[in-house]
Amino acid sequence: MGGGNPERDHAVLSATDMEAGGPGIASAVEVSPSGTPPTPAPPRKGEGSSVTRLILENFRTYAALDLVVRGRLVALVGENGVGKTNLLEALSLFTPGRGLRRAELSEMARQPGPGSFAVSATFDTPYGEHRLGAGLSAPDADGRTGRAFRIDGVAAPSPAAFAEHVRVIWLTPDLDALFRGPAGDRRRFLDRLVLAVDAAHGPRVNGLERALRSRNRVLEESPGDGRWLDALEREAAELGVAVAAARRETVERLSGLVMATRDDASPFPFATLALRGDIDEFVAALPAVDAEDRYRALMRDGRARDRAAGRALVGPQASDLLVGHGPKNLAAEGCSTGEQKALLVGLILAHARLVAAMSGIAPLVLLDEVAAHLDPRRRAGLYEALETLGGQVWMTGADPALFAELGARAQCFEVRPGRVEPL
């Protein structure tokens, strides 16, 4: 299982094929005879998308992997550094963005290796079985690489297309300092929450960042070019209000779900959520067109200030997500480390339910080294909650004892360098 060669219909495209003009992704995503995806079967309501087979080639520490999965709860056990998180990262590529590590794609290619990688997964979804593929082709003579995506053998324009078949959310140790860290960390966290329910959010955020970078450049090089600045600020205002509105809608929906399902006996206290920022106030109080006018006026009046700072000081890029410990009426940053972890886990569980409610697909949940940092009561509460989400859950841990209480409810694998074997 850990290092064998897949059968021909699930073969991974070789580096040679990639260099010869192949799609650069795993050919486990079979090409349909007509070249178009098959008509989806009627959805099975209330279910999530489960990985039944994962194939990797030249991805991180895996030269080749063909893993068959049958469980709804999947536990990956092994020493630190053997490649457990690499498997979660591979699965996180089936959603927009750069994956759970936010790494450059070139960093995911195995070293030493051809500079390419392929990730392919077969998903049992509410609409039937689908094969998804993502990968990076080897650098050409000019050092350029190409990212590619497939759904049932047909090229997809971007990973946003995967949202029709799977939604992916995750919790990693990097988020443990979320509430005490800079506001930028919380904005990225919030944008990831939004992206799981709105695949168009990523392009809006990227577009806003490009518009603001262009404005910064004009302010630095041609501060007197009012016409060009007006155009860029108009674009930034439209995108900025759209970004802020999407964040606000997600926060309101998540807050409503948290309050509607709160359980004071739960080991995971309910969280309160709010947004802080000038543009967030505009969006909450004004129609979109008026909010755009206000934001554009702030940018116009603040050109000299922003030029001196080298960046725009007002806008969605300056907003913050405020999280509180509901039962204690205390800001999350003032809570103990254990309380912050419990708040974060509770938020992820609530978000998984929100994704299921809004998309109709219970998400694939990736939990990296979460159980190890919970006391026995909270760990038992976590496992109980995970079984009610409806989607598949992948967990990692160094100690097999962490998952012992799951018994036959979980499919456990031992991870060794480059290999994965059932326990």
ROPA-286455 format. One record per residue (C-alpha): residue number from 1; residue in one letter; z, x, y. Coordinates in steps of 0.5 Angstrom, whole numbers, plus 2048, in hexadecimal, padded with zeros to 3 digits. Each point is the difference from the previous one (the first is absolute). Layout:
% residues N
<atom i="NUM" aa="A" z="Z" x="X" y="Y"/>
...
% end
This chain:
% residues 423
<atom i="1" aa="M" z="800" x="800" y="800"/>
<atom i="2" aa="G" z="802" x="805" y="805"/>
<atom i="3" aa="G" z="7FA" x="805" y="7FF"/>
<atom i="4" aa="G" z="7FB" x="7FD" y="7FC"/>
<atom i="5" aa="N" z="7F9" x="7FE" y="802"/>
<atom i="6" aa="P" z="7FE" x="7F9" y="801"/>
<atom i="7" aa="E" z="7FB" x="7FC" y="7FD"/>
<atom i="8" aa="R" z="7F9" x="800" y="803"/>
<atom i="9" aa="D" z="801" x="7F9" y="803"/>
<atom i="10" aa="H" z="806" x="803" y="803"/>
<atom i="11" aa="A" z="7FE" x="807" y="802"/>
<atom i="12" aa="V" z="802" x="803" y="806"/>
<atom i="13" aa="L" z="7FA" x="803" y="804"/>
<atom i="14" aa="S" z="7FF" x="807" y="800"/>
<atom i="15" aa="A" z="800" x="805" y="806"/>
<atom i="16" aa="T" z="7F9" x="802" y="7FE"/>
<atom i="17" aa="D" z="7FE" x="7F9" y="800"/>
<atom i="18" aa="M" z="803" x="7FF" y="807"/>
<atom i="19" aa="E" z="7FD" x="806" y="803"/>
<atom i="20" aa="A" z="7F9" x="7FD" y="7FD"/>
<atom i="21" aa="G" z="801" x="7FA" y="805"/>
<atom i="22" aa="G" z="805" x="7FC" y="7FC"/>
<atom i="23" aa="P" z="805" x="7FB" y="803"/>
<atom i="24" aa="G" z="806" x="805" y="7FF"/>
<atom i="25" aa="I" z="804" x="7FB" y="7FD"/>
<atom i="26" aa="A" z="802" x="7FE" y="7F9"/>
<atom i="27" aa="S" z="7FB" x="7FD" y="7FC"/>
<atom i="28" aa="A" z="805" x="7FC" y="7FC"/>
<atom i="29" aa="V" z="7FE" x="7FB" y="805"/>
<atom i="30" aa="E" z="7FA" x="7FD" y="7FC"/>
<atom i="31" aa="V" z="7F9" x="7FF" y="803"/>
<atom i="32" aa="S" z="7FE" x="7F9" y="7FF"/>
<atom i="33" aa="P" z="7F9" x="7FF" y="7FD"/>
<atom i="34" aa="S" z="7FE" x="7FC" y="807"/>
<atom i="35" aa="G" z="803" x="805" y="804"/>
<atom i="36" aa="T" z="805" x="7FB" y="803"/>
<atom i="37" aa="P" z="807" x="7FE" y="7FF"/>
<atom i="38" aa="P" z="801" x="7FA" y="7FB"/>
<atom i="39" aa="T" z="802" x="7F9" y="802"/>
<atom i="40" aa="P" z="808" x="800" y="801"/>
<atom i="41" aa="A" z="803" x="7FC" y="7FB"/>
<atom i="42" aa="P" z="805" x="7FA" y="802"/>
<atom i="43" aa="P" z="806" x="803" y="803"/>
<atom i="44" aa="R" z="807" x="800" y="7FC"/>
<atom i="45" aa="K" z="805" x="7FE" y="805"/>
<atom i="46" aa="G" z="806" x="803" y="801"/>
<atom i="47" aa="E" z="7FE" x="807" y="7FC"/>
<atom i="48" aa="G" z="7FF" x="807" y="803"/>
<atom i="49" aa="S" z="7FB" x="805" y="7FE"/>
<atom i="50" aa="S" z="802" x="805" y="7FB"/>
<atom i="51" aa="V" z="7FE" x="807" y="7FE"/>
<atom i="52" aa="T" z="7FE" x="800" y="7F9"/>
<atom i="53" aa="R" z="7FC" x="806" y="800"/>
<atom i="54" aa="L" z="800" x="806" y="805"/>
<atom i="55" aa="I" z="7FB" x="806" y="7FF"/>
<atom i="56" aa="L" z="801" x="806" y="804"/>
<atom i="57" aa="E" z="7FB" x="806" y="801"/>
<atom i="58" aa="N" z="802" x="807" y="804"/>
<atom i="59" aa="F" z="805" x="7FC" y="804"/>
<atom i="60" aa="R" z="806" x="804" y="802"/>
<atom i="61" aa="T" z="804" x="803" y="7FA"/>
<atom i="62" aa="Y" z="7FB" x="7FC" y="7FB"/>
<atom i="63" aa="A" z="7FA" x="803" y="7FD"/>
<atom i="64" aa="A" z="7FF" x="7FA" y="7FC"/>
<atom i="65" aa="L" z="804" x="7FA" y="7FF"/>
<atom i="66" aa="D" z="7FE" x="7F9" y="7FC"/>
<atom i="67" aa="L" z="807" x="7FC" y="800"/>
<atom i="68" aa="V" z="800" x="7F9" y="7FD"/>
<atom i="69" aa="V" z="805" x="7FB" y="803"/>
<atom i="70" aa="R" z="803" x="7FA" y="7FD"/>
<atom i="71" aa="G" z="807" x="7FF" y="804"/>
<atom i="72" aa="R" z="801" x="7FC" y="806"/>
<atom i="73" aa="L" z="806" x="805" y="801"/>
<atom i="74" aa="V" z="7FD" x="807" y="800"/>
<atom i="75" aa="A" z="805" x="806" y="800"/>
<atom i="76" aa="L" z="7FE" x="807" y="801"/>
<atom i="77" aa="V" z="805" x="805" y="7FE"/>
<atom i="78" aa="G" z="800" x="808" y="800"/>
<atom i="79" aa="E" z="803" x="806" y="804"/>
<atom i="80" aa="N" z="7FE" x="801" y="807"/>
<atom i="81" aa="G" z="7FA" x="802" y="802"/>
<atom i="82" aa="V" z="7FC" x="7FE" y="7F9"/>
<atom i="83" aa="G" z="7FC" x="7FB" y="803"/>
<atom i="84" aa="K" z="803" x="7F9" y="800"/>
<atom i="85" aa="T" z="7FF" x="7FF" y="808"/>
<atom i="86" aa="N" z="7F9" x="802" y="7FF"/>
<atom i="87" aa="L" z="7FE" x="7FA" y="7FB"/>
<atom i="88" aa="L" z="803" x="7FB" y="806"/>
<atom i="89" aa="E" z="7FC" x="804" y="805"/>
<atom i="90" aa="A" z="7FA" x="7FF" y="7FC"/>
<atom i="91" aa="L" z="801" x="7F8" y="800"/>
<atom i="92" aa="S" z="802" x="800" y="807"/>
<atom i="93" aa="L" z="7F8" x="802" y="801"/>
<atom i="94" aa="F" z="7FF" x="7F9" y="7FF"/>
<atom i="95" aa="T" z="802" x="7FE" y="806"/>
<atom i="96" aa="P" z="7FD" x="802" y="807"/>
<atom i="97" aa="G" z="803" x="806" y="803"/>
<atom i="98" aa="R" z="802" x="807" y="7FD"/>
<atom i="99" aa="G" z="804" x="7FE" y="7FB"/>
<atom i="100" aa="L" z="808" x="800" y="7FF"/>
<atom i="101" aa="R" z="800" x="808" y="802"/>
<atom i="102" aa="R" z="7FC" x="7FF" y="806"/>
<atom i="103" aa="A" z="7FC" x="806" y="7FE"/>
<atom i="104" aa="E" z="7F9" x="802" y="801"/>
<atom i="105" aa="L" z="7FB" x="7FF" y="7FB"/>
<atom i="106" aa="S" z="7FF" x="807" y="7FF"/>
<atom i="107" aa="E" z="807" x="801" y="7FE"/>
<atom i="108" aa="M" z="7FF" x="7FB" y="7FA"/>
<atom i="109" aa="A" z="7FB" x="804" y="7FD"/>
<atom i="110" aa="R" z="803" x="805" y="7FA"/>
<atom i="111" aa="Q" z="801" x="807" y="802"/>
<atom i="112" aa="P" z="7FC" x="804" y="7FD"/>
<atom i="113" aa="G" z="7FB" x="7FB" y="7FF"/>
<atom i="114" aa="P" z="7F9" x="7FE" y="803"/>
<atom i="115" aa="G" z="803" x="7FD" y="806"/>
<atom i="116" aa="S" z="7FE" x="7F9" y="7FD"/>
<atom i="117" aa="F" z="805" x="7FA" y="7FD"/>
<atom i="118" aa="A" z="7FF" x="7FA" y="7FD"/>
<atom i="119" aa="V" z="805" x="7FA" y="7FF"/>
<atom i="120" aa="S" z="7FE" x="7FA" y="7FC"/>
<atom i="121" aa="A" z="804" x="7FA" y="7FE"/>
<atom i="122" aa="T" z="7FF" x="7FA" y="7FC"/>
<atom i="123" aa="F" z="804" x="7FA" y="803"/>
<atom i="124" aa="D" z="802" x="7F9" y="7FD"/>
<atom i="125" aa="T" z="800" x="7FC" y="806"/>
<atom i="126" aa="P" z="801" x="7F9" y="801"/>
<atom i="127" aa="Y" z="7F8" x="7FF" y="800"/>
<atom i="128" aa="G" z="7FF" x="804" y="7FA"/>
<atom i="129" aa="E" z="7FF" x="807" y="7FE"/>
<atom i="130" aa="H" z="7FD" x="805" y="805"/>
<atom i="131" aa="R" z="7FF" x="807" y="800"/>
<atom i="132" aa="L" z="801" x="804" y="807"/>
<atom i="133" aa="G" z="7FE" x="807" y="801"/>
<atom i="134" aa="A" z="801" x="805" y="806"/>
<atom i="135" aa="G" z="7FF" x="807" y="801"/>
<atom i="136" aa="L" z="7FD" x="806" y="804"/>
<atom i="137" aa="S" z="7FA" x="804" y="7FE"/>
<atom i="138" aa="A" z="800" x="808" y="800"/>
<atom i="139" aa="P" z="7FE" x="803" y="807"/>
<atom i="140" aa="D" z="7F9" x="801" y="801"/>
<atom i="141" aa="A" z="7FD" x="807" y="803"/>
<atom i="142" aa="D" z="803" x="7FE" y="807"/>
<atom i="143" aa="G" z="807" x="7FE" y="7FD"/>
<atom i="144" aa="R" z="7FF" x="7F9" y="801"/>
<atom i="145" aa="T" z="803" x="7FB" y="7FB"/>
<atom i="146" aa="G" z="7FF" x="7F9" y="7FF"/>
<atom i="147" aa="R" z="805" x="7FA" y="7FE"/>
<atom i="148" aa="A" z="7FD" x="7FB" y="7FC"/>
<atom i="149" aa="F" z="803" x="7F9" y="7FD"/>
<atom i="150" aa="R" z="7FD" x="7FB" y="7FA"/>
<atom i="151" aa="I" z="802" x="7FA" y="7FE"/>
<atom i="152" aa="D" z="7FD" x="7FE" y="7F9"/>
<atom i="153" aa="G" z="7FB" x="805" y="801"/>
<atom i="154" aa="V" z="7FE" x="7FE" y="806"/>
<atom i="155" aa="A" z="801" x="804" y="807"/>
<atom i="156" aa="A" z="805" x="7FE" y="805"/>
<atom i="157" aa="P" z="7FF" x="801" y="807"/>
<atom i="158" aa="S" z="808" x="802" y="801"/>
<atom i="159" aa="P" z="807" x="7FF" y="7FC"/>
<atom i="160" aa="A" z="801" x="7FA" y="804"/>
<atom i="161" aa="A" z="7FB" x="7FD" y="7FB"/>
<atom i="162" aa="F" z="805" x="801" y="7FB"/>
<atom i="163" aa="A" z="805" x="7FB" y="803"/>
<atom i="164" aa="E" z="7FC" x="7FA" y="7FD"/>
<atom i="165" aa="H" z="803" x="803" y="7F9"/>
<atom i="166" aa="V" z="806" x="803" y="801"/>
<atom i="167" aa="R" z="806" x="801" y="806"/>
<atom i="168" aa="V" z="804" x="806" y="7FF"/>
<atom i="169" aa="I" z="807" x="802" y="804"/>
<atom i="170" aa="W" z="805" x="806" y="7FF"/>
<atom i="171" aa="L" z="806" x="803" y="801"/>
<atom i="172" aa="T" z="801" x="807" y="800"/>
<atom i="173" aa="P" z="806" x="805" y="802"/>
<atom i="174" aa="D" z="7FC" x="802" y="806"/>
<atom i="175" aa="L" z="802" x="7F9" y="803"/>
<atom i="176" aa="D" z="808" x="801" y="7FF"/>
<atom i="177" aa="A" z="800" x="803" y="807"/>
<atom i="178" aa="L" z="7FC" x="7FA" y="803"/>
<atom i="179" aa="F" z="806" x="7FD" y="804"/>
<atom i="180" aa="R" z="802" x="806" y="803"/>
<atom i="181" aa="G" z="7FA" x="804" y="801"/>
<atom i="182" aa="P" z="7FB" x="7FF" y="806"/>
<atom i="183" aa="A" z="7FC" x="7FA" y="802"/>
<atom i="184" aa="G" z="7FA" x="802" y="7FD"/>
<atom i="185" aa="D" z="802" x="800" y="7F9"/>
<atom i="186" aa="R" z="802" x="7F9" y="801"/>
<atom i="187" aa="R" z="7FA" x="7FE" y="803"/>
<atom i="188" aa="R" z="7FC" x="803" y="7FA"/>
<atom i="189" aa="F" z="805" x="7FC" y="7FB"/>
<atom i="190" aa="L" z="7FE" x="7FA" y="804"/>
<atom i="191" aa="D" z="7F9" x="801" y="800"/>
<atom i="192" aa="R" z="800" x="801" y="7F8"/>
<atom i="193" aa="L" z="804" x="7F9" y="800"/>
<atom i="194" aa="V" z="7FA" x="7FD" y="804"/>
<atom i="195" aa="L" z="7FB" x="803" y="7FC"/>
<atom i="196" aa="A" z="802" x="7FE" y="7F9"/>
<atom i="197" aa="V" z="7FF" x="7F8" y="803"/>
<atom i="198" aa="D" z="7FA" x="802" y="805"/>
<atom i="199" aa="A" z="7FB" x="805" y="7FE"/>
<atom i="200" aa="A" z="7FD" x="800" y="806"/>
<atom i="201" aa="H" z="806" x="803" y="804"/>
<atom i="202" aa="G" z="7FE" x="807" y="7FE"/>
<atom i="203" aa="P" z="7F9" x="800" y="804"/>
<atom i="204" aa="R" z="804" x="7FD" y="806"/>
<atom i="205" aa="V" z="805" x="805" y="800"/>
<atom i="206" aa="N" z="7FB" x="806" y="7FF"/>
<atom i="207" aa="G" z="7FB" x="7FD" y="805"/>
<atom i="208" aa="L" z="806" x="7FF" y="805"/>
<atom i="209" aa="E" z="802" x="808" y="7FF"/>
<atom i="210" aa="R" z="7F9" x="802" y="801"/>
<atom i="211" aa="A" z="7FF" x="7FC" y="807"/>
<atom i="212" aa="L" z="807" x="803" y="802"/>
<atom i="213" aa="R" z="7FE" x="807" y="7FE"/>
<atom i="214" aa="S" z="7F9" x="7FF" y="804"/>
<atom i="215" aa="R" z="804" x="7FD" y="806"/>
<atom i="216" aa="N" z="805" x="806" y="800"/>
<atom i="217" aa="R" z="7FA" x="805" y="800"/>
<atom i="218" aa="V" z="7FC" x="7FD" y="806"/>
<atom i="219" aa="L" z="807" x="800" y="804"/>
<atom i="220" aa="E" z="800" x="807" y="7FE"/>
<atom i="221" aa="E" z="7F9" x="802" y="802"/>
<atom i="222" aa="S" z="7FE" x="7FB" y="805"/>
<atom i="223" aa="P" z="806" x="7FC" y="803"/>
<atom i="224" aa="G" z="7FB" x="7FD" y="805"/>
<atom i="225" aa="D" z="7FB" x="7FC" y="7FB"/>
<atom i="226" aa="G" z="803" x="7FA" y="802"/>
<atom i="227" aa="R" z="7FA" x="7FC" y="7FC"/>
<atom i="228" aa="W" z="801" x="804" y="7FA"/>
<atom i="229" aa="L" z="808" x="7FF" y="800"/>
<atom i="230" aa="D" z="7FF" x="7F8" y="801"/>
<atom i="231" aa="A" z="7FC" x="800" y="7FA"/>
<atom i="232" aa="L" z="804" x="804" y="7FB"/>
<atom i="233" aa="E" z="806" x="7FC" y="803"/>
<atom i="234" aa="R" z="7FD" x="7F9" y="7FF"/>
<atom i="235" aa="E" z="7FE" x="802" y="7F8"/>
<atom i="236" aa="A" z="808" x="803" y="800"/>
<atom i="237" aa="A" z="802" x="7FA" y="802"/>
<atom i="238" aa="E" z="7FD" x="7FB" y="7FC"/>
<atom i="239" aa="L" z="801" x="805" y="7FA"/>
<atom i="240" aa="G" z="808" x="801" y="802"/>
<atom i="241" aa="V" z="801" x="7F8" y="801"/>
<atom i="242" aa="A" z="7FD" x="7FF" y="7F9"/>
<atom i="243" aa="V" z="804" x="805" y="7FD"/>
<atom i="244" aa="A" z="807" x="7FE" y="803"/>
<atom i="245" aa="A" z="7FE" x="7F9" y="7FE"/>
<atom i="246" aa="A" z="7FF" x="802" y="7F9"/>
<atom i="247" aa="R" z="807" x="803" y="800"/>
<atom i="248" aa="R" z="803" x="7FB" y="803"/>
<atom i="249" aa="E" z="7FD" x="7FB" y="7FB"/>
<atom i="250" aa="T" z="802" x="804" y="7FA"/>
<atom i="251" aa="V" z="807" x="801" y="803"/>
<atom i="252" aa="E" z="801" x="7F9" y="801"/>
<atom i="253" aa="R" z="7FE" x="7FE" y="7F9"/>
<atom i="254" aa="L" z="804" x="805" y="7FD"/>
<atom i="255" aa="S" z="806" x="7FE" y="804"/>
<atom i="256" aa="G" z="7FF" x="7F9" y="7FE"/>
<atom i="257" aa="L" z="800" x="801" y="7F9"/>
<atom i="258" aa="V" z="806" x="805" y="800"/>
<atom i="259" aa="M" z="804" x="7FA" y="803"/>
<atom i="260" aa="A" z="7FD" x="7FB" y="7FC"/>
<atom i="261" aa="T" z="802" x="804" y="7FA"/>
<atom i="262" aa="R" z="806" x="803" y="802"/>
<atom i="263" aa="D" z="806" x="801" y="7FB"/>
<atom i="264" aa="D" z="807" x="803" y="802"/>
<atom i="265" aa="A" z="802" x="802" y="7F9"/>
<atom i="266" aa="S" z="7F9" x="804" y="7FF"/>
<atom i="267" aa="P" z="802" x="808" y="800"/>
<atom i="268" aa="F" z="7FA" x="800" y="805"/>
<atom i="269" aa="P" z="802" x="7FD" y="807"/>
<atom i="270" aa="F" z="7FB" x="7FC" y="804"/>
<atom i="271" aa="A" z="7FD" x="804" y="806"/>
<atom i="272" aa="T" z="7FF" x="7FE" y="807"/>
<atom i="273" aa="L" z="7F9" x="802" y="803"/>
<atom i="274" aa="A" z="7FE" x="800" y="807"/>
<atom i="275" aa="L" z="7FA" x="804" y="804"/>
<atom i="276" aa="R" z="802" x="804" y="806"/>
<atom i="277" aa="G" z="7FA" x="802" y="805"/>
<atom i="278" aa="D" z="7FD" x="7FD" y="807"/>
<atom i="279" aa="I" z="7FA" x="7FE" y="7FC"/>
<atom i="280" aa="D" z="804" x="7FC" y="7FB"/>
<atom i="281" aa="E" z="803" x="7FC" y="805"/>
<atom i="282" aa="F" z="7F9" x="7FE" y="803"/>
<atom i="283" aa="V" z="7FE" x="7FE" y="7F9"/>
<atom i="284" aa="A" z="806" x="7FC" y="7FF"/>
<atom i="285" aa="A" z="7FF" x="7FC" y="807"/>
<atom i="286" aa="L" z="7F9" x="800" y="802"/>
<atom i="287" aa="P" z="7F9" x="7FE" y="7FD"/>
<atom i="288" aa="A" z="7FC" x="806" y="7FD"/>
<atom i="289" aa="V" z="7FC" x="800" y="806"/>
<atom i="290" aa="D" z="805" x="800" y="805"/>
<atom i="291" aa="A" z="804" x="805" y="7FC"/>
<atom i="292" aa="E" z="7FA" x="805" y="800"/>
<atom i="293" aa="D" z="7FF" x="7FF" y="808"/>
<atom i="294" aa="R" z="808" x="802" y="800"/>
<atom i="295" aa="Y" z="7FF" x="806" y="7FC"/>
<atom i="296" aa="R" z="7F9" x="802" y="803"/>
<atom i="297" aa="A" z="804" x="800" y="807"/>
<atom i="298" aa="L" z="805" x="804" y="7FD"/>
<atom i="299" aa="M" z="7FB" x="806" y="7FE"/>
<atom i="300" aa="R" z="7FD" x="7FF" y="807"/>
<atom i="301" aa="D" z="806" x="801" y="804"/>
<atom i="302" aa="G" z="803" x="806" y="7FB"/>
<atom i="303" aa="R" z="7FA" x="804" y="800"/>
<atom i="304" aa="A" z="803" x="806" y="804"/>
<atom i="305" aa="R" z="806" x="7FF" y="7FC"/>
<atom i="306" aa="D" z="7FC" x="800" y="7F9"/>
<atom i="307" aa="R" z="7FC" x="806" y="803"/>
<atom i="308" aa="A" z="806" x="804" y="801"/>
<atom i="309" aa="A" z="803" x="7FE" y="7F9"/>
<atom i="310" aa="G" z="7FA" x="802" y="7FD"/>
<atom i="311" aa="R" z="800" x="7F9" y="7FC"/>
<atom i="312" aa="A" z="801" x="7F9" y="801"/>
<atom i="313" aa="L" z="807" x="7FE" y="801"/>
<atom i="314" aa="V" z="800" x="7F8" y="800"/>
<atom i="315" aa="G" z="7FD" x="7FC" y="7FA"/>
<atom i="316" aa="P" z="800" x="7FF" y="7F9"/>
<atom i="317" aa="Q" z="801" x="807" y="7FE"/>
<atom i="318" aa="A" z="806" x="800" y="804"/>
<atom i="319" aa="S" z="803" x="7FA" y="7FD"/>
<atom i="320" aa="D" z="806" x="800" y="7FB"/>
<atom i="321" aa="L" z="803" x="7FC" y="7FA"/>
<atom i="322" aa="L" z="807" x="7FF" y="800"/>
<atom i="323" aa="V" z="804" x="7FE" y="7FA"/>
<atom i="324" aa="G" z="807" x="7FE" y="7FF"/>
<atom i="325" aa="H" z="805" x="7FF" y="7FB"/>
<atom i="326" aa="G" z="800" x="7F8" y="800"/>
<atom i="327" aa="P" z="807" x="7FF" y="7FD"/>
<atom i="328" aa="K" z="803" x="805" y="804"/>
<atom i="329" aa="N" z="7FC" x="7FF" y="806"/>
<atom i="330" aa="L" z="7FF" x="807" y="801"/>
<atom i="331" aa="A" z="7FA" x="804" y="802"/>
<atom i="332" aa="A" z="7FE" x="804" y="7F9"/>
<atom i="333" aa="E" z="800" x="807" y="803"/>
<atom i="334" aa="G" z="808" x="7FF" y="801"/>
<atom i="335" aa="C" z="800" x="7FE" y="7F9"/>
<atom i="336" aa="S" z="802" x="804" y="7FA"/>
<atom i="337" aa="T" z="7FB" x="804" y="7FC"/>
<atom i="338" aa="G" z="801" x="7FB" y="7FA"/>
<atom i="339" aa="E" z="800" x="7FA" y="804"/>
<atom i="340" aa="Q" z="7F9" x="803" y="803"/>
<atom i="341" aa="K" z="7FE" x="801" y="7FA"/>
<atom i="342" aa="A" z="802" x="7F9" y="7FD"/>
<atom i="343" aa="L" z="7FD" x="7FD" y="807"/>
<atom i="344" aa="L" z="7F9" x="804" y="7FF"/>
<atom i="345" aa="V" z="800" x="7FD" y="7F8"/>
<atom i="346" aa="G" z="801" x="7F9" y="802"/>
<atom i="347" aa="L" z="7FA" x="801" y="806"/>
<atom i="348" aa="I" z="7FB" x="802" y="7FA"/>
<atom i="349" aa="L" z="802" x="7FA" y="7FC"/>
<atom i="350" aa="A" z="800" x="7FB" y="805"/>
<atom i="351" aa="H" z="7F9" x="803" y="802"/>
<atom i="352" aa="A" z="7FD" x="800" y="7F9"/>
<atom i="353" aa="R" z="802" x="7F8" y="800"/>
<atom i="354" aa="L" z="7FD" x="800" y="807"/>
<atom i="355" aa="V" z="7F9" x="803" y="7FD"/>
<atom i="356" aa="A" z="800" x="7FC" y="7FA"/>
<atom i="357" aa="A" z="801" x="7F9" y="804"/>
<atom i="358" aa="M" z="7FB" x="802" y="806"/>
<atom i="359" aa="S" z="7FA" x="803" y="7FB"/>
<atom i="360" aa="G" z="802" x="7FC" y="7FA"/>
<atom i="361" aa="I" z="800" x="807" y="7FC"/>
<atom i="362" aa="A" z="807" x="803" y="7FE"/>
<atom i="363" aa="P" z="7FF" x="807" y="802"/>
<atom i="364" aa="L" z="801" x="807" y="7FC"/>
<atom i="365" aa="V" z="806" x="803" y="802"/>
<atom i="366" aa="L" z="801" x="807" y="800"/>
<atom i="367" aa="L" z="807" x="803" y="800"/>
<atom i="368" aa="D" z="801" x="807" y="800"/>
<atom i="369" aa="E" z="807" x="803" y="7FE"/>
<atom i="370" aa="V" z="804" x="7FA" y="803"/>
<atom i="371" aa="A" z="804" x="7FE" y="7FA"/>
<atom i="372" aa="A" z="804" x="807" y="800"/>
<atom i="373" aa="H" z="802" x="7FF" y="807"/>
<atom i="374" aa="L" z="804" x="7F9" y="7FF"/>
<atom i="375" aa="D" z="806" x="7FE" y="7FD"/>
<atom i="376" aa="P" z="801" x="7FD" y="7F9"/>
<atom i="377" aa="R" z="801" x="7F9" y="803"/>
<atom i="378" aa="R" z="7FA" x="801" y="805"/>
<atom i="379" aa="R" z="7FB" x="803" y="7FA"/>
<atom i="380" aa="A" z="802" x="7FA" y="7FC"/>
<atom i="381" aa="G" z="7FE" x="7FB" y="806"/>
<atom i="382" aa="L" z="7FA" x="804" y="801"/>
<atom i="383" aa="Y" z="7FD" x="7FF" y="7F9"/>
<atom i="384" aa="E" z="802" x="7F9" y="800"/>
<atom i="385" aa="A" z="7FC" x="7FF" y="806"/>
<atom i="386" aa="L" z="7FA" x="804" y="7FE"/>
<atom i="387" aa="E" z="7FF" x="7FB" y="7FA"/>
<atom i="388" aa="T" z="7FF" x="7FA" y="805"/>
<atom i="389" aa="L" z="7FB" x="803" y="804"/>
<atom i="390" aa="G" z="7FA" x="7FE" y="7FC"/>
<atom i="391" aa="G" z="7FD" x="807" y="800"/>
<atom i="392" aa="Q" z="800" x="806" y="7FD"/>
<atom i="393" aa="V" z="805" x="806" y="802"/>
<atom i="394" aa="W" z="7FF" x="807" y="7FF"/>
<atom i="395" aa="M" z="807" x="804" y="801"/>
<atom i="396" aa="T" z="801" x="808" y="7FF"/>
<atom i="397" aa="G" z="807" x="803" y="7FE"/>
<atom i="398" aa="A" z="802" x="807" y="7FE"/>
<atom i="399" aa="D" z="805" x="7FD" y="7FB"/>
<atom i="400" aa="P" z="7FE" x="7FB" y="7FA"/>
<atom i="401" aa="A" z="807" x="7FD" y="801"/>
<atom i="402" aa="L" z="7FE" x="7FD" y="806"/>
<atom i="403" aa="F" z="7FC" x="7FB" y="7FC"/>
<atom i="404" aa="A" z="804" x="7FF" y="7FA"/>
<atom i="405" aa="E" z="802" x="7F9" y="802"/>
<atom i="406" aa="L" z="7F9" x="7FE" y="801"/>
<atom i="407" aa="G" z="7FF" x="801" y="7F8"/>
<atom i="408" aa="A" z="7FA" x="7FD" y="7FD"/>
<atom i="409" aa="R" z="7FF" x="7FC" y="807"/>
<atom i="410" aa="A" z="7FC" x="807" y="803"/>
<atom i="411" aa="Q" z="7FB" x="804" y="7FD"/>
<atom i="412" aa="C" z="803" x="807" y="801"/>
<atom i="413" aa="F" z="7FB" x="807" y="800"/>
<atom i="414" aa="E" z="802" x="807" y="800"/>
<atom i="415" aa="V" z="7FD" x="804" y="805"/>
<atom i="416" aa="R" z="7FE" x="808" y="7FF"/>
<atom i="417" aa="P" z="7FC" x="804" y="804"/>
<atom i="418" aa="G" z="7F9" x="7FD" y="7FF"/>
<atom i="419" aa="R" z="802" x="7FB" y="7FB"/>
<atom i="420" aa="V" z="803" x="7F9" y="7FF"/>
<atom i="421" aa="E" z="803" x="7FE" y="7F9"/>
<atom i="422" aa="P" z="803" x="7FA" y="7FE"/>
<atom i="423" aa="L" z="808" x="800" y="7FF"/>
% end
